[in-house]
């Protein structure tokens, strides 16, 4: 009971901070509200963690805490002395991919043989729907070329492990989700550069082979090391299964914070419009992914899985690609914005589906 009271008090403080911030925004004092925004999100995250129905939003709210800090105090998140913090982005992505590899085994790909139709439809949907939505939105945005290319880049990236978590919460087909994520990720070094050349070539120059190699270094090598480690490790290393998801979440939060700080000026100029376009991109991914699956008579659980796989992209990988191209402060903005919004919308959708069992919807 005491814990519940502490969480309730935290949410109460967050409510008060929200009212104060609303008043400050109304009086034009938003430039001095940095600490209050950080405190608001921090209290919200702690308060949400005490309630099962809200705990799924903790990660996204914590990311917003980092974003608020980066927007108001960017100098703390761009460099330490002469060291540019953006240099941490690729190593952090490699750690995330290594963690993904340690959680995988060759048995995970057995779903390809058990349900080839679902895997094929899911991978096709994942690799086609989002790139073309991203291209259409980039064309409509009138953004500077490198920022517009970032929208396309989000669409051309594979899904991430967040989709697997949401599939579990949504009572969808988790095995299918893991398989689609794994295959789409392993195809990314070949598919993403080609799609970027075709769809984003008019915005920026794309060197396909150079991008392929950078993605191989970020994905294939770390995942391969993770798979090898998973095969060789003993029982003493089982703690890694619990540690890596937490490490991955922290890494994603650090990546988003660094990108936000690095691209702060551009984000303040076009942030509102970019948020709207990113949300449209995300929501249309869920919608078209779901109905693409239903068009092929996929079961409700599989359709939910494919919807989440299509709508939830690997923003971290997209950020790493942007950094490897030397365009983290422009091309990296869309991935940085997409991540937090994706986690919030995915949590809401998963919670909605969680209350509607698959068997009931299928009339079983």
N, C-alpha and C positions, 0 to 999 in steps of 0.2 A: 504493500500500500504506500509506503514511504517513497519508493521509487516512482510510482505512478504520480505522486504529488510533485516530485522533483521535475518530472517531465512536463507535467501540467504547468508548473510555475515557469518553466523555460518557454513554453508556448505562449504563456501570458505575457512574458517580457517581450517576446517577438512581436506580439500583437501591439503592444505599446510602442515599440520601435517603429513598426509599420505606420502607425498613426502619426508619429513625430516626423517620419520621412515624408509622408504624404503632405504634411503641412509645409515642410521645407521645400519640397518640389513646387508646391503652389505659390510660395513666396520667392521663388527663384534662387534658393540657397543650396541647390543640389551639389554645387562644386565643393561644398564644405561637409558633405554627408558621407565621406568615404568610410570612416570608422563605424558609423551607424549602420551602413549597409553590410559591412563585414560582420558586425555583431548580430544583425538581424538574421542572416543566413546561418551563422554559427548556432544561435539559440534555436532556430527552426530545426536544424539537423539533429541537435541533441534531443529536442522535444519529440521529433518524429521517431527517433530510435527507440522510444519507450512504448510505442504502439505498433502492434503487428500489422495493422492495416495501412500504416504510414511508413513503416520501416523501409519499404522499397524505394522511397524518395530520398533517403539519407545521402546516398552517393551523389545524386544529381545536385542536391542543395549544397553539399560540400564543394562541388565544382564551382557553383555560383559564388561561394565564399572566396575561392581563389581568383575567379574572374573579377569580382569587385575589388579585391586587393590589387590585382594587376592593373586595373583601369585607373585607380586613384593613386597608387604608389608604384608605377612601372619600373622605376630605377632599381628597386629591390629584386626584380625578377628578370632583368635583362643581362646583368653582368655582376661578377664579383671580382673587383680589381680589374685586371686585364682579361679575365676569362669570361667569354660569352656563354651564358647559360643555354643558349639555343643549341650548343654543341652536345648537350645531354639528350636531345630528342631521339636521335637514332639509337644510341645505346639503351635508352629506356624502352624503345619499341622492340629491340632485340631481346631484352629481358622478358617482355610480355609474350613474345613469340616462343621463347624458350619455355616459359610456363605453359603455354598452349601445347607445346610438344610433350612435356612431361605428363600431361593429362591425357595424351592420346596413345593408342596402340593400334597395331594392324587390325585388331578385332573390330575397331570402330568403323572400319570401312566395309565390314560385312553387310551393313545396311544396303550397300550398292547391289548386292546379290539378293537380299531379302525383299527389297522394295525398289527395283531399278526405275520404275515409272516415277515414283515420288522424288527420287534423287535427281533424275534427269530434268523433270519439270521444275524442281526447285532451283537447280543450278542455272538452267536457261533463264528463268525468271530473274534470279539474282544478278546475272551478268548482262541482261538486256534492258529491263525496265528502268532501273535507276540511271544508267548512263544517258538514256534518251530524254528522261525527265530533266536531268541536270543540264543537258545541252539546250533544251527548250527554254528553261529558266534563265540560263546564261545569256541566251540570245535576247530575251525580253528585258534583262536587267539594266542594260546601258552602263554597267560597271566598267571601270578600267580593265583592259584585257587580262591582266594577271589575276585580278580578283574574280572575274567571270570564269577564268579557267579553273579556279579553285572549286567552284560549284560543280563543274563537270568532273573534276577529280574525285569529289565525294561520291558521285554516282558511279564512277568507274572502279571504286575500291570494293573489295569483298566484304562480307559481313564479319562481325567480330564475336568474341565470346559472350558479349552482353546479350546477343540474340538467343543463345543457348539457355541462359538464366531465365529470360523472359518466357521462353517456350515452356520451361518447367513450371513457372508460375501460372501460365495460361492454360495448363493442363493439355498442352499440345504434344506432338510426337518429338520427344527430346532426342532420341537416337537419330531420327531423320535430321533434326536441327544440327546436331554435332557433325553429321556426315556432310551436309551441304556446306556448312562453314568450313570444314576441313578441305573439301575439294575446291571450293571457290578460292580459298586462301592459297592453296598450292598452284592453282591456275593463274593467280594474280600476276606473277612475274611475266607472263606471256600475254594475258588478255588486257590488263590495265594499260601498258604502254601503247598497244595497237589501238585501243579505243580512244586513248588520249590523243594520239596522232590524228585519228579520223575526226573526232568531235571537238577537240580543243586546239587543233593545229592552226585554226584561223585566229586564235587569241594569242598564243605564244608558240615559239619554236619547240618542237618535241623531238629529242633524239631517242629513238626507240631502243636501241641497243644499250645506251647508257642508263636509261630508266630501268630496263630489264635487269641489268646487273645490280643496280642499287636496291631493287626490290628483292632480288635473290639474296643479297647480303642481309636484308632486314627480315626476310621471311624463311626462305628455304634452309639456310645454314643454321639459324637458331632453332627452328622446329626440328631439323634433323638431329641437332645436338640434344634437344629435349627428348626426342624419341629414343636415341641411343642411351641417354641417362636413365630413362624410364625402364629400358630393357635390362640394364646392368645393375641398377640400384638394388639394395636389399631392403628389408623391413625397417631398418634404422632411418631410412630416408623418406618414410611415409609422411612425415610431418610437412614435407614440401607441398603435398596436395592441398593442405589447409592454408599454408603460407602464401602460395603463389597467387591465388585470387585476390588476396588483400594487397600484395605487392603490385599486382597489375592495376588495381584501382588507384593506388597511390601514384603509380607511374603515369596513368592517364591524366589524373588531376594535375600533376606537375607539368606535363606536356601542354595541356590547355592553358594553364596559367602563364607559362613562358610565351606561348604564341600570342596570347591576349596582350601581354605587356609589350612584346616586340612590335605588334601591329596596331598598337593603341590608337594612334592618330587616324589611321585609315578606318578603323572600326568605329570611332566616334563620328566620322563623316558619313558612313553608309550603314552603320549598325542596325538601325531600325528596319530599313528595307531588306538588308541581308537576313535578319531574323525571320521576316515574313516569308522570304523565298525559301529559306532552309526549312521552315515549318511546313510549307507546301510540299517541298521535295520529300520530306519525311512521311507526311500523312498520305500522300498519293502513292508512296511506296507500299504502305500497309494495304491501302484500298485495292490497288491494281494487283499486288501480289496475291491477296486473298481470292479475288475473283478470277485471276488467271488460273489458279489451282482448281477452283470450283468449275471453271469452264471445261476442264479435263476430268470432271467427276471425281476429284480427290475427296477423301473423307474429311469431315469437319476438322478433326485434329491435325491432319496433314495440311489443310488449308491455312489454319492458324499458324502453323510452323513456317510455311512459305511466306505468309504475310510478314512475319517478324524478321525472317531472313532477308527479305527484300528491303523492308523499311529501315533496318538497323545496319548501318555501314561501319566499317573500321576507320573511324576518324583519326585514330592514332597513326595508322599506316599512311593515310593520306597526308597527314602532317609531316611525316618522315620523308615522303616523296617530295613535298614542297620544299623542305629544308635541303634535301640533296640537290635540288635545282637552284638553290640560292634565293628562293622566293618565299621564305617563311612568313615575312611580314605582310604579304599580299595574297599569294596563292594559298597560304596556310590559314587564312581567316575563316573561310567557309567550313573547313573541317573542325576548327576550334569551336565555332558556334553550333555546328551540327551535333556534336557529342552530348552536351548538356540537354539540349532539346530532345534528342533521341531517347535519352535515358528517362526523361520525365514522361514523354508520350508513350514509350514502351511500357513503363510501369503502370500507367493508367489503363492502357489496352489490356495488359496481362491481368490486372485486377478485375476488369470488366468480364473477361473471359473466364477467369477463375470461378466466378459466381454462377457461371452457366456451363454446367458439365457437358462434355462432349456427347455422352450417351443420351442425355435429355434432348440435345439439339438434333441428334440423328434419329430421334424417335425410338431408340432402343429400349 
